[in-house]
Amino acid sequence: MNPTIAKYAASLSTYFGASLIPMMLNLVANPWIAKNMDPRDYAISGYYTSYSSLISPIIIFYLIHYYIKEYYRRTPEGREHLESVIAKATIWFSGIVTLVCFILLHLFLTHSRDLDFPVSPYLGLMVFALPLTGLLNLRLARFRMEKRATAYFRLSVANGLLGVAMMVLCVVWLKWGAFGKLLAPLVSNSCVFLFLLWKYRRILAIRTTLAEFRPIFIFCLPLALSAMLGYFTHGFSTTYVESIGETREYGIYVVGVSIGGYLTVFSSAINNTFQPDIYRTVIARQWRSYARYCLLQTGLITLVTILFILLAPWVISLLTAGRYVDSTPYAQIYSLTTITSSIYFLINNFSIATNRPRLYLWTSIIGSAAIVALMPVFTARWQYTGGAWMTVCSFIIFAIINLGLLAVTKNRSETPDLTK
């Protein structure tokens, strides 16, 4: 076997394993979770979780993307110093922004929405679990960039196992329904955060200044604002369709979307494998290698998606103990977002790697406006099915817009030519 192919096969299997083990445990536990959650529980947890795609970008603030972008541009000492700045930002900046987001979202939901279920404590459980993943994401990014697949595997699996254990405890054993489903991530994220806070004690002790955060803030702000608009490709359909039908059917829709979303485990593993080399080949202007990585990544994700669609009826019956088989069409449709989103994010990552992050913002603004205009049309004609198809098409809309903006700004790339 070609040594290069063998290397990537080994890395891919390790990253897959890191995602596959927790996912398999989730799949094993899912029938018991389904038996202990009725459609209303799924409706509540799914509705509030849908808002995470709106506020998590401004909370996490794309800090990890800045770290990845700068990694190959820094010396080893510079990388450690940058890691200290980013780590502190994930704690203090993200913490403050989380509190602001909670207050604003709570005011919006209590005064502007007529919901069939209460806001508290569900909103707080969802919101305050988000910033606790910052140090974890930074640590995993460092392992990826250093090609330390084994270390990545251990940390990722441990985090996943803890999450599954908390879900089983809160939903299956304690039978807390929607409350338990939203509480479990908060508890598991808190445990991992405290552990990594101890592990990062030396890095956090490095002296840094607030001024060092300024270029990070300038770079990440358009990305974060753009990603907030990415809510219209992720959570908007789930939020929007809550008002078009009864709670039971909405809960079934949430089940289908959630199961279809399991494919992101595979796509994330594939993306994590190729992301460092995709950034490296863009920076080095190795376009043939870049095209090869993109085609291989998209091909693998497409293959996994096709297999899921073919096996979906059997898989969903098994995962839900036969209770939510009606969610199969929603899951099959939603699974296609794995392909369309992968293509779009390849284009978006190219924009970031070539120092054109503002294209992400303009893409999101134009694309979000299109989705808001089209969603009522899709749901009026096809209801919940229309909402699922709109999510699939939204990434296609974003990809077309991003490509158009890249063409317009072709001569404005600031990518250094490392071949000289």
C-alpha positions as CSV (number, residue, x, y, z in Angstrom):
1,M,0.0,0.0,0.0
2,N,1.1,3.5,-0.8
3,P,2.8,5.0,2.4
4,T,0.7,8.2,2.2
5,I,-2.5,6.3,1.8
6,A,-1.5,4.0,4.7
7,K,-0.8,7.0,6.9
8,Y,-4.2,8.5,6.3
9,A,-6.0,5.2,6.7
10,A,-4.4,4.8,10.1
11,S,-5.3,8.4,11.2
12,L,-8.8,8.1,9.8
13,S,-9.4,4.8,11.7
14,T,-8.2,6.5,14.9
15,Y,-10.4,9.5,14.5
16,F,-13.3,7.3,13.5
17,G,-12.7,5.2,16.6
18,A,-12.7,8.3,18.8
19,S,-16.1,9.2,17.5
20,L,-17.4,5.7,16.9
21,I,-17.0,4.3,20.4
22,P,-19.2,7.0,22.2
23,M,-21.6,6.9,19.3
24,M,-22.0,3.1,19.5
25,L,-22.7,3.5,23.2
26,N,-25.2,6.2,22.4
27,L,-26.9,3.9,19.9
28,V,-27.0,1.1,22.5
29,A,-28.6,3.4,25.1
30,N,-31.0,5.1,22.6
31,P,-33.7,2.5,22.8
32,W,-33.9,2.8,26.6
33,I,-33.8,6.6,26.3
34,A,-36.6,6.5,23.7
35,K,-38.7,4.3,26.1
36,N,-38.3,7.0,28.8
37,M,-39.1,10.0,26.7
38,D,-42.4,10.8,25.1
39,P,-42.9,13.1,22.0
40,R,-43.3,16.1,24.3
41,D,-39.9,15.5,26.0
42,Y,-38.3,15.3,22.6
43,A,-40.2,18.5,21.5
44,I,-38.9,20.4,24.6
45,S,-35.3,19.2,24.4
46,G,-35.2,19.6,20.6
47,Y,-36.7,23.1,20.6
48,Y,-34.2,24.5,23.1
49,T,-31.2,22.7,21.6
50,S,-32.0,24.3,18.3
51,Y,-31.1,27.7,19.7
52,S,-27.6,26.4,20.4
53,S,-26.6,26.9,16.8
54,L,-27.6,30.5,17.1
55,I,-25.7,31.4,20.3
56,S,-22.8,28.9,20.4
57,P,-20.8,30.7,17.6
58,I,-20.7,34.0,19.5
59,I,-19.9,32.0,22.7
60,I,-17.1,29.8,21.3
61,F,-16.3,32.7,18.9
62,Y,-14.3,30.7,16.4
63,L,-11.2,30.9,18.7
64,I,-10.1,27.4,17.7
65,H,-10.2,28.3,14.0
66,Y,-7.8,31.2,14.7
67,Y,-5.5,28.7,16.5
68,I,-5.6,26.3,13.6
69,K,-5.0,29.0,11.0
70,E,-2.0,30.4,12.9
71,Y,-0.5,27.1,13.9
72,Y,1.8,26.6,10.9
73,R,2.7,30.3,10.9
74,R,4.2,30.2,14.5
75,T,7.3,28.8,16.1
76,P,6.8,26.1,18.8
77,E,7.2,28.8,21.5
78,G,4.8,31.1,19.7
79,R,2.2,28.3,19.4
80,E,2.3,27.7,23.2
81,H,1.9,31.5,23.9
82,L,-1.0,31.6,21.4
83,E,-2.6,28.6,23.1
84,S,-2.4,30.5,26.4
85,V,-4.2,33.5,24.9
86,I,-6.9,31.3,23.4
87,A,-7.4,29.2,26.5
88,K,-8.0,32.3,28.6
89,A,-10.4,33.7,26.0
90,T,-12.4,30.5,26.1
91,I,-12.9,31.0,29.9
92,W,-13.4,34.7,30.4
93,F,-14.7,36.0,27.1
94,S,-16.9,33.0,26.5
95,G,-18.2,33.1,30.1
96,I,-19.3,36.7,29.9
97,V,-20.9,36.3,26.5
98,T,-22.8,33.3,27.7
99,L,-24.4,35.3,30.5
100,V,-25.5,38.0,28.1
101,C,-26.9,35.5,25.6
102,F,-28.9,33.8,28.3
103,I,-30.5,37.0,29.5
104,L,-31.4,38.2,26.0
105,L,-32.8,34.8,24.9
106,H,-34.8,34.5,28.1
107,L,-36.4,37.9,27.5
108,F,-37.2,37.0,23.9
109,L,-38.8,33.7,24.7
110,T,-40.8,34.9,27.7
111,H,-42.1,38.0,26.0
112,S,-42.2,37.2,22.2
113,R,-43.1,33.5,21.9
114,D,-46.3,31.6,22.8
115,L,-44.9,28.2,23.7
116,D,-46.6,25.0,24.8
117,F,-43.9,24.4,27.3
118,P,-42.0,26.5,29.9
119,V,-38.7,28.3,29.4
120,S,-37.1,27.6,32.8
121,P,-35.1,25.6,33.6
122,Y,-34.6,24.2,30.1
123,L,-33.1,27.3,28.5
124,G,-30.5,27.7,31.3
125,L,-29.4,24.0,31.1
126,M,-28.8,24.3,27.3
127,V,-27.1,27.7,27.4
128,F,-24.6,27.2,30.2
129,A,-23.4,23.8,28.9
130,L,-22.0,25.5,25.8
131,P,-18.9,27.5,27.1
132,L,-17.7,24.6,29.0
133,T,-16.5,22.9,25.8
134,G,-13.9,25.6,24.9
135,L,-10.9,24.0,26.6
136,L,-11.8,20.6,25.3
137,N,-12.0,21.9,21.7
138,L,-8.7,23.6,22.1
139,R,-7.0,20.5,23.4
140,L,-8.4,18.4,20.6
141,A,-7.3,20.9,18.0
142,R,-3.8,20.9,19.4
143,F,-3.7,17.1,19.2
144,R,-4.9,17.2,15.6
145,M,-2.4,19.8,14.5
146,E,0.4,17.8,16.1
147,K,-0.9,14.6,14.5
148,R,-1.2,13.0,17.9
149,A,-4.1,10.8,16.9
150,T,-3.8,8.5,20.0
151,A,-4.0,11.4,22.4
152,Y,-7.0,12.7,20.5
153,F,-8.6,9.3,20.7
154,R,-8.2,9.0,24.4
155,L,-9.5,12.4,25.3
156,S,-12.4,12.3,22.8
157,V,-13.5,8.8,23.9
158,A,-13.3,9.7,27.6
159,N,-15.5,12.8,26.9
160,G,-18.0,10.8,24.9
161,L,-18.2,8.0,27.5
162,L,-18.9,10.5,30.3
163,G,-21.6,12.1,28.2
164,V,-23.3,8.8,27.5
165,A,-23.1,7.8,31.2
166,M,-24.7,11.1,32.3
167,M,-27.5,10.7,29.7
168,V,-28.3,7.2,30.9
169,L,-28.2,8.3,34.5
170,C,-30.5,11.4,34.1
171,V,-33.0,10.0,31.5
172,V,-33.1,6.2,32.0
173,W,-32.3,5.7,35.7
174,L,-33.6,9.0,37.2
175,K,-36.4,9.3,34.6
176,W,-36.1,13.1,34.3
177,G,-37.2,13.2,30.7
178,A,-36.5,16.5,28.8
179,F,-34.9,18.0,32.0
180,G,-32.5,15.0,32.2
181,K,-31.7,15.1,28.5
182,L,-30.6,18.8,28.8
183,L,-29.0,18.4,32.3
184,A,-26.7,15.5,31.2
185,P,-24.5,17.6,28.8
186,L,-24.1,20.4,31.5
187,V,-22.9,17.9,34.1
188,S,-20.5,16.0,31.8
189,N,-19.1,19.3,30.2
190,S,-18.5,20.7,33.7
191,C,-16.5,17.6,34.7
192,V,-14.3,17.7,31.6
193,F,-13.9,21.5,32.0
194,L,-12.6,21.2,35.6
195,F,-10.2,18.4,34.6
196,L,-8.8,20.4,31.7
197,L,-8.6,23.6,33.8
198,W,-6.1,21.6,36.0
199,K,-4.3,20.3,32.9
200,Y,-3.9,23.8,31.5
201,R,-2.6,25.3,34.7
202,R,0.9,25.8,33.3
203,I,-0.3,27.2,30.0
204,L,-2.8,29.5,31.8
205,A,0.1,30.8,34.0
206,I,1.9,32.3,30.9
207,R,1.8,36.1,31.0
208,T,-0.4,37.5,28.3
209,T,-2.0,40.9,27.6
210,L,-5.4,42.0,26.6
211,A,-3.9,43.6,23.5
212,E,-3.0,40.2,22.2
213,F,-6.6,39.3,22.0
214,R,-7.3,42.3,19.6
215,P,-6.2,40.6,16.4
216,I,-8.0,37.4,17.4
217,F,-11.2,39.4,18.0
218,I,-10.9,41.2,14.7
219,F,-10.4,38.0,12.8
220,C,-13.0,35.9,14.7
221,L,-15.8,38.5,14.9
222,P,-17.0,38.2,11.3
223,L,-16.7,34.5,11.5
224,A,-18.7,34.4,14.7
225,L,-21.4,36.7,13.4
226,S,-21.5,34.7,10.2
227,A,-21.8,31.4,12.2
228,M,-24.7,32.9,14.2
229,L,-26.4,33.4,10.9
230,G,-25.6,29.7,10.2
231,Y,-28.4,29.1,12.7
232,F,-30.6,29.4,9.6
233,T,-29.0,26.3,8.1
234,H,-29.0,24.3,11.4
235,G,-31.5,25.2,14.1
236,F,-33.9,27.6,12.3
237,S,-36.0,24.8,10.7
238,T,-36.5,23.0,14.0
239,T,-37.4,26.3,15.7
240,Y,-39.7,27.4,12.9
241,V,-41.7,24.2,12.4
242,E,-42.6,24.2,16.1
243,S,-45.5,26.5,15.3
244,I,-47.0,24.7,12.3
245,G,-48.4,21.6,13.9
246,E,-49.2,19.6,17.0
247,T,-46.5,18.9,19.7
248,R,-46.6,15.1,19.0
249,E,-45.7,15.4,15.3
250,Y,-43.1,18.0,16.2
251,G,-41.5,15.6,18.7
252,I,-41.4,12.9,15.9
253,Y,-39.7,15.4,13.6
254,V,-37.1,16.2,16.3
255,V,-36.4,12.4,16.7
256,G,-35.8,12.1,13.0
257,V,-33.6,15.1,12.8
258,S,-31.6,13.9,15.8
259,I,-31.0,10.4,14.3
260,G,-30.1,11.9,10.9
261,G,-27.7,14.1,12.8
262,Y,-25.8,11.1,14.0
263,L,-24.0,11.1,10.6
264,T,-22.1,14.2,11.8
265,V,-20.1,11.9,14.0
266,F,-18.7,10.3,10.8
267,S,-18.4,13.5,8.9
268,S,-16.6,15.2,11.8
269,A,-14.1,12.3,12.0
270,I,-13.4,12.6,8.3
271,N,-13.1,16.4,8.5
272,N,-10.8,16.2,11.5
273,T,-8.5,13.9,9.5
274,F,-8.1,16.1,6.5
275,Q,-8.5,19.6,8.0
276,P,-4.8,20.2,8.9
277,D,-3.7,19.1,5.4
278,I,-6.3,21.1,3.6
279,Y,-5.2,24.3,5.4
280,R,-1.5,23.4,4.8
281,T,-2.0,22.8,1.1
282,V,-3.9,26.1,0.6
283,I,-1.3,28.1,2.5
284,A,1.5,26.3,0.4
285,R,-0.6,26.7,-2.8
286,Q,-0.4,23.0,-3.5
287,W,-3.6,23.0,-5.5
288,R,-3.5,19.4,-6.8
289,S,-3.0,18.0,-3.4
290,Y,-5.8,20.3,-2.1
291,A,-8.2,19.1,-4.8
292,R,-7.3,15.5,-4.0
293,Y,-8.1,15.9,-0.2
294,C,-11.4,17.7,-1.0
295,L,-12.5,14.9,-3.4
296,L,-11.5,12.2,-1.0
297,Q,-13.2,13.8,2.0
298,T,-16.5,14.5,0.1
299,G,-16.5,11.0,-1.4
300,L,-16.2,9.3,2.0
301,I,-19.0,11.4,3.5
302,T,-21.3,10.7,0.5
303,L,-20.7,6.9,0.8
304,V,-21.6,6.9,4.6
305,T,-24.7,9.0,3.9
306,I,-26.0,6.6,1.1
307,L,-25.5,3.6,3.4
308,F,-27.5,5.3,6.2
309,I,-30.4,6.2,3.8
310,L,-30.7,2.6,2.7
311,L,-30.6,1.2,6.2
312,A,-32.6,4.0,7.9
313,P,-36.0,2.2,8.4
314,W,-34.3,-0.8,10.2
315,V,-31.9,1.5,12.1
316,I,-34.6,3.8,13.4
317,S,-36.8,0.9,14.5
318,L,-33.9,-0.5,16.4
319,L,-32.8,2.7,18.0
320,T,-36.2,3.8,19.2
321,A,-37.5,0.4,20.2
322,G,-40.1,0.7,17.5
323,R,-41.7,3.8,19.1
324,Y,-40.6,6.4,16.5
325,V,-40.5,4.6,13.1
326,D,-42.6,7.5,11.7
327,S,-39.5,9.7,12.0
328,T,-37.7,7.7,9.2
329,P,-38.5,10.1,6.3
330,Y,-37.3,13.1,8.3
331,A,-34.1,11.3,9.2
332,Q,-33.4,10.2,5.6
333,I,-33.9,13.7,4.2
334,Y,-32.0,15.4,7.0
335,S,-29.0,13.0,6.5
336,L,-28.4,14.6,3.1
337,T,-27.2,17.8,4.9
338,T,-24.1,15.8,5.8
339,I,-23.1,15.9,2.1
340,T,-24.3,19.5,1.3
341,S,-22.8,20.9,4.5
342,S,-19.4,19.2,3.8
343,I,-19.2,20.8,0.4
344,Y,-20.1,24.2,1.7
345,F,-17.6,24.1,4.6
346,L,-14.8,23.0,2.3
347,I,-15.5,26.2,0.4
348,N,-15.8,28.2,3.6
349,N,-12.5,26.9,5.0
350,F,-10.8,27.9,1.8
351,S,-12.0,31.5,2.4
352,I,-10.7,31.3,6.0
353,A,-7.3,29.8,4.9
354,T,-6.9,32.6,2.3
355,N,-7.5,35.3,4.9
356,R,-10.9,36.3,3.6
357,P,-13.1,35.6,6.7
358,R,-15.5,38.4,5.8
359,L,-16.8,36.3,2.9
360,Y,-18.3,34.0,5.4
361,L,-20.2,36.9,6.9
362,W,-21.5,38.1,3.5
363,T,-22.4,34.6,2.5
364,S,-24.3,34.1,5.7
365,I,-26.2,37.4,5.4
366,I,-27.3,36.8,1.9
367,G,-28.0,33.1,2.4
368,S,-29.9,33.6,5.6
369,A,-32.2,36.1,3.9
370,A,-32.9,33.6,1.2
371,I,-33.7,30.9,3.7
372,V,-36.1,33.1,5.7
373,A,-37.9,33.9,2.5
374,L,-38.1,30.3,1.3
375,M,-38.9,28.5,4.6
376,P,-42.6,29.6,4.7
377,V,-43.0,28.4,1.1
378,F,-41.5,25.0,1.8
379,T,-43.4,24.4,5.1
380,A,-46.7,25.8,3.7
381,R,-46.6,23.1,1.0
382,W,-44.8,20.2,2.6
383,Q,-45.0,21.1,6.4
384,Y,-42.4,19.2,8.4
385,T,-41.0,17.5,5.3
386,G,-40.5,20.9,3.8
387,G,-38.6,22.1,6.8
388,A,-36.2,19.1,6.5
389,W,-35.7,19.7,2.7
390,M,-35.1,23.4,3.3
391,T,-32.2,22.5,5.7
392,V,-30.6,20.4,3.0
393,C,-31.0,23.1,0.3
394,S,-29.8,25.8,2.6
395,F,-26.2,24.6,2.4
396,I,-26.4,24.5,-1.4
397,I,-27.6,28.1,-1.3
398,F,-24.7,29.1,0.9
399,A,-22.1,27.2,-1.2
400,I,-23.2,28.9,-4.4
401,I,-23.1,32.4,-2.7
402,N,-19.7,31.7,-1.2
403,L,-18.3,30.5,-4.6
404,G,-19.6,33.7,-6.2
405,L,-17.9,35.9,-3.6
406,L,-14.7,34.0,-4.0
407,A,-14.7,34.7,-7.7
408,V,-15.4,38.4,-7.2
409,T,-12.5,38.7,-4.7
410,K,-10.1,36.4,-6.6
411,N,-7.3,38.9,-6.5
412,R,-7.6,39.9,-2.9
413,S,-6.3,36.7,-1.3
414,E,-3.6,37.2,1.3
415,T,-2.3,33.7,1.3
416,P,1.4,33.6,1.6
417,D,3.3,31.8,-1.2
418,L,5.4,29.3,0.8
419,T,6.8,27.8,-2.4
420,K,9.1,30.8,-2.9
